[in-house]
Every structure is written in structure tokens, then in C-alpha cells.
Amino acid sequence: MKKFIGVLVATVLATGVVVATDIEELSFMTGTWVGESGPFELEEIWNEPKAGSIQALVRMRSGEEMAMVELIVIDEHEGSLRLRIQQWDPGMEPRDTGRQTMNLVDLQDETVVFEAEDDGPLKRLTYSRKSESDFAVRVETNDGQTHEMELKNQSDKAREDEQLPPNSSESQGSSDE
């Protein structure tokens, strides 16, 4: 099924015809993902796709200082998928860049790519599920910068931080021996 969708999206790119896409195809994004972005910690919390849309709350902080909050909404729109993004500085002050809208250009193998339809700061966003515990975000800006962030599943990150082996909480239960 994923290869079929990839071929259909490639057809869209070649022909300009919009392919119908189901928001459920983005269920791979669901989860809480954390990692570093320069001097900041980035946390993305993606809800399950429901009612034709999926949303994420993103927060970026340095230590105990909040640097930015972002809301992402991806919904089914005119037979394809549309991403809308808005960022706020601390105190819920909207960033000067305003809201930006992006359109689906590729979806295959747990990777989705959106390109801007307007002149905002972002040119392209790519989200990829690399494994059960690894999620990647690639941001390309209109001024030519590229930022790549490797994020970990929150529960796996907590285990790493505590230096506990996987499923250690399950193995610490009572024993009948």
C-alpha cells in the first residue's frame, strides 16, 4: 500500500494532479518525540489522526526558559493534505512570521514532505519515522538554511537518561523463585 501511494504521489509531482490522501497515512507521526536543536531541547507531541486531521504541539526550550511554542495542524484538503503552522514566543506573543500554509508533495515509507504555498520563512518540511524509537525532522528555509533534528521516542529517551535497559520496569516486578 505504501509503495502504491508513493507511485501516486510521484505521478502528482510529474503531472500536477492532486492525489487523494487519507490522514491515517500519517499515524506513524503519533507520539512524543524529544531531541536537541542547537542549544535547545525540542519536544514534539503528535496526536493520533482523527476526524480528518492530525495536530502537534511543539515546544523549544533552553534549560528552564521557554524559547518558542508551535502548533501544527495537518488536515485533508481538496483531495490532498495541507499543513498549517503557527509559532509563538514566550508569553504567547505571535512571531512576526505569522501562520504559514504548506502542501503535501511526497508521502511514502513513513516519510512525508510538505512545501510552502506562500512566502513565509519555511520552504519545505520533512518528517520521517526512522524506527520505532527514532523520528527525524528536516526544515528547509527560504533563505537557504537547512536544519535536521533527530528525535527519540519520549519513553526511550527517559530510559537513556536513566541509563536503564529496555523494559527494565517490567523486569523489576515480583518473582516467584
N, C-alpha and C positions, 0 to 999 in steps of 0.2 A: 504494500500500500504506500509506504514512504517513497519508494522509487517511482511509483506511478505519479504521485504528487510532484516529485522533483521534475519529472519529464513534463508535466503540465505547466509547472512554473517556468521551465526553460522555454516552453512554447510561448508563454506570455511575454517573456523577455524578447524573443525573436519576432513575435507578431504584434505585440502591443495589446493583445486580447486579454482581458481580465479573467482569471480562473477563480471559480467559486472555491472557497476555502472554509473549512469548519474550525471554529475557535478551539475545539477539543484537540486539534493537532498541536496546540501549544501547551498541553498538560505537562510536558517534560520540564517546563519552567517552574512549576509549582514547588515551593519550599522556601526555606530561609537560607540565604547564601551570604557568607561573610569573607572578607579579604582586605588586602591593602590596595590603596590607590595613592601612590606617592606617600606623603606624610600622614595620610588619612586612613581611617578604617571605614570601609564601605559595607553596608548591610542592605541587602535586597530581600524583601519579603513578598513573594508572589503567591496570590490566592489561586485556588482551583478555578479553571474556566467554568463559568455558569452563565446562563441567560444571554449567550452571545457575546460575552466579554471576559477578559482576564485583567486583573489590576495588580500593581506593585507599589509598595511604599518603600522608598529608598532613603536612607539617611547616611550622611557622611559626617564623621566627627574626628576630632583630634584630641585624644585624652578625654576629658570630661566636657570639652567645648563642642557644641553642635556647629557644623560648618554649612550644612545645606540639607534640606528635605526636598524630596521629589515625589511626584505622583505620576505613574504611568498607567494609561488605560489603553488596552488593545481591544478593538471590537470588530465584529463583522460589519462590513460597509460596502454596499454596491457590488456584492459578489466576491469581495476580497477581504483583506484585513487592513485596518488603519490603526496606527499608534499615535496617541496624543500624550504629550509630556509637558509638565509644568514644574518649575523649581522655585523654592523659597529660601531666603537667607534666614538666620536666626530671628526670632520674633515674628515669624510668618510674613516677613516683608518679601513681596514678589520680586524675583530677579528681573532686571531690565530687559532680559531676552524675551520675556513673555512665554506664552504657550506655543508649542511647535507641533505640527502635524507631519506624520511620515506614513508612507505606503509600503506594503509588502512587495518585495522584489524577488525573494527566494525563500523556500521552505523545504528542507529535506534533511534526513538523517539527524534529527534533533538539533538543527541549526535553523534560525530564522533571521532574515535580513530585511531591514526597512530603510528606505531612502526618503529624505525630506522633500516635501512638495512646496515648501516655502523657503524664504531666505534667512531662516533662523541660524543659530550658531552650529547646529548639528547637520552633517551631510548624510551620515549613514550610521546605523546601529546594528550590531550583530550579536545575537545571543546564542550560545552553544552549550549543550549538555554533553560534557566530555566523558563522564562516567557517572555512576550512582552518587558519588560524592564531589564531583568537580563540575563547575559551571563557569563559563567564560563570557565576558562582555568586551566587545571591541567598539570603541567610539571613534568615529572619524569626523572632524570638524570642518567647517567651510574655510577655515584659514590654514588648512593643510596639516593639522596636528592629528596624531593617532595615539589613542590610549588603550592599552589592553590590560584587563583586570582578570586575574584568576581567583575565583571564589570557591569556597568549600561549603559543603552542607553544614549547617549550624551544629548539628549533633556530632558530626565527625570532627569539626573544629574544636568543640568543647573537649572531646576525648584527647585530641592532640595537645591542647593547652594543659590538661591534667596529666598528660603522659600515661593514660590508661590504655590497655589493649582493647580492641573492638569487643563489644558485648561483655565487658568486664562487670557491669552491674548485674547482668543475668547470671554470671558465673559465681557471684558472691552470695547467692541465696543459701538457704539451709541445706545441709547434706544429711542423708540417711545412713551414711557409712559409719 
